[in-house]
Amino acid sequence: MAPAKAVLTSKAPAPIPQLSQAVVYNGMVYCSGSLGIDPATGKMVEGTVKDRTRQVFKNLSAVLEAAGSSLKNVVKVNVFLTTMDNFAAMNEAYDEFITSEPKPCRTCVAVAQLPFGSDVEIECTAYLNAPSAKL
């Protein structure tokens, strides 16, 4: 079995030294929690939780693509909100990006605080794309 491999792309915010953007192992991609940070500026996206959720999914999509996967391959999602008052708005943005069937399993919890003052953080697990057939 191949060893675990870290994923790193400049199309998503750089990880802090204690973690990887994602790890590929045994045909799966395990993505770290992502915040609504614009990788071009390194700053949190302004606006609403819906705006930050959209940025989170852009970041996760970039990490998944760098790993050889995509949002359509996601099987598990964990969502962290600082208040359940943001549940509906987060779901609206979530539905813009998670469109394939079957829908992934999901957990959503409210937490007291998130890094960098964020109001949403999302992590996911996906399977790798099938290897292309060689002629």
N, C-alpha and C positions, 0 to 999 in steps of 0.2 A: 504494500500500500504506500502511495506517495505521501511524503510529509506535508504537514499543513503549510500553506503559503499565504503570506500577507498580501493584501491588495492595497495599492496606493495610486490615486489619480489626482491630478491637479484640477479636475473638473468638479471636485467636491472640496469642502473645507479641509485643510490639513489637520490631521489628528494631533492631539496632545501626546507627549512622549509615552504615556502609560498605556496606549492602546493602538490598534490598527483600525483603519476604516472598515476593513472586513478581513475575514480569513476564509480561504477555500480549503475544504478538507472532505475527502471521500464523496465527491460529487455534489457537495452542498456549499453554499456561500452564507456565512454568518456575518451579518452587518452590525456594526456598533450603532448605538443610538445616534441619530442625526438631529441637529437643530436647524432652525431656519436662518442659517448664515449663508450669505452670498459669497461663494468662493473667490469672486473677483475683487471684492472689497474687504473680506474678512469681518464684515459687520452683520449684525442681525438685521433681517429685512424689517422695514417699518410697516405699519399698518395693523391689521388684525391677525388673530390666530389663524384665520383662513389663509392669509397671505404667507404666513410663516410655515403653515402645513404644506402649501404648494412648494415652497422652497425646499422643505425637508424631502419631499418626493423627487424633486429635481436632483438633489444631492444623492439620495439613495439610488436613483436610476443610473446616475453616472458611476457610482461605485459598483453596482451590479453589472453594468456593461463592461467595465474594466476587468471584472472577474470572469466574464464569459457567460453572463446570465441577463435577466431583465425583470422588470416588474411583473410581467405575465407569469413568471416562474415562482413567484413568492408563495410560500405555503404557510407562513406564520408571521404575524405582525404583533408587536407590543407597542401600545400608545400610552404615553405619560402626559397628563394634563395637570396644570396647577389648580384648575377648577373645572368641575363638571358643567359649569355654565357655558364652557366652550365646546361641549360635546357635539352639538348640532353643526356648528360652523366648521369644526374639524372634519366631521363626516362629509360635509358638502365638498370640501377640497379632496378628501380621501377618495370619494366616488369619481372624481375627475381622473385619477391616476390608477386606481385598482378597478379595472373594467372587465377582466377576463373571468371565465368560469372554470373550475369552481372558485368561489371566493376563498381567500386564505382564512385560516383560523386566526382569531384575533382576541387580544386582551386589551382593555383600556382601563387605566386606573388614574385616580387623582392623587397627586403627591404634594407635599408641602412646598417643595422648591425644586427648581431645575438649574443646571449650570448656566452661567452668564445671564441670569434673569429671564431665561426663556419661559414661555407659557406652554410649549409643546416640545416633546422629543419622541421620535419614533425609531424603532429598530425592527429588522426583519431577517428572515431566513428564506433562502430560495435554492432551487436546484439549478445546476449548470445546464446550459443549452446542450443538446445532443451533438456529439462531434459530427462534422460534415463527412459525408461518404467520400472516400478517395477513389478516383477512377484508375 
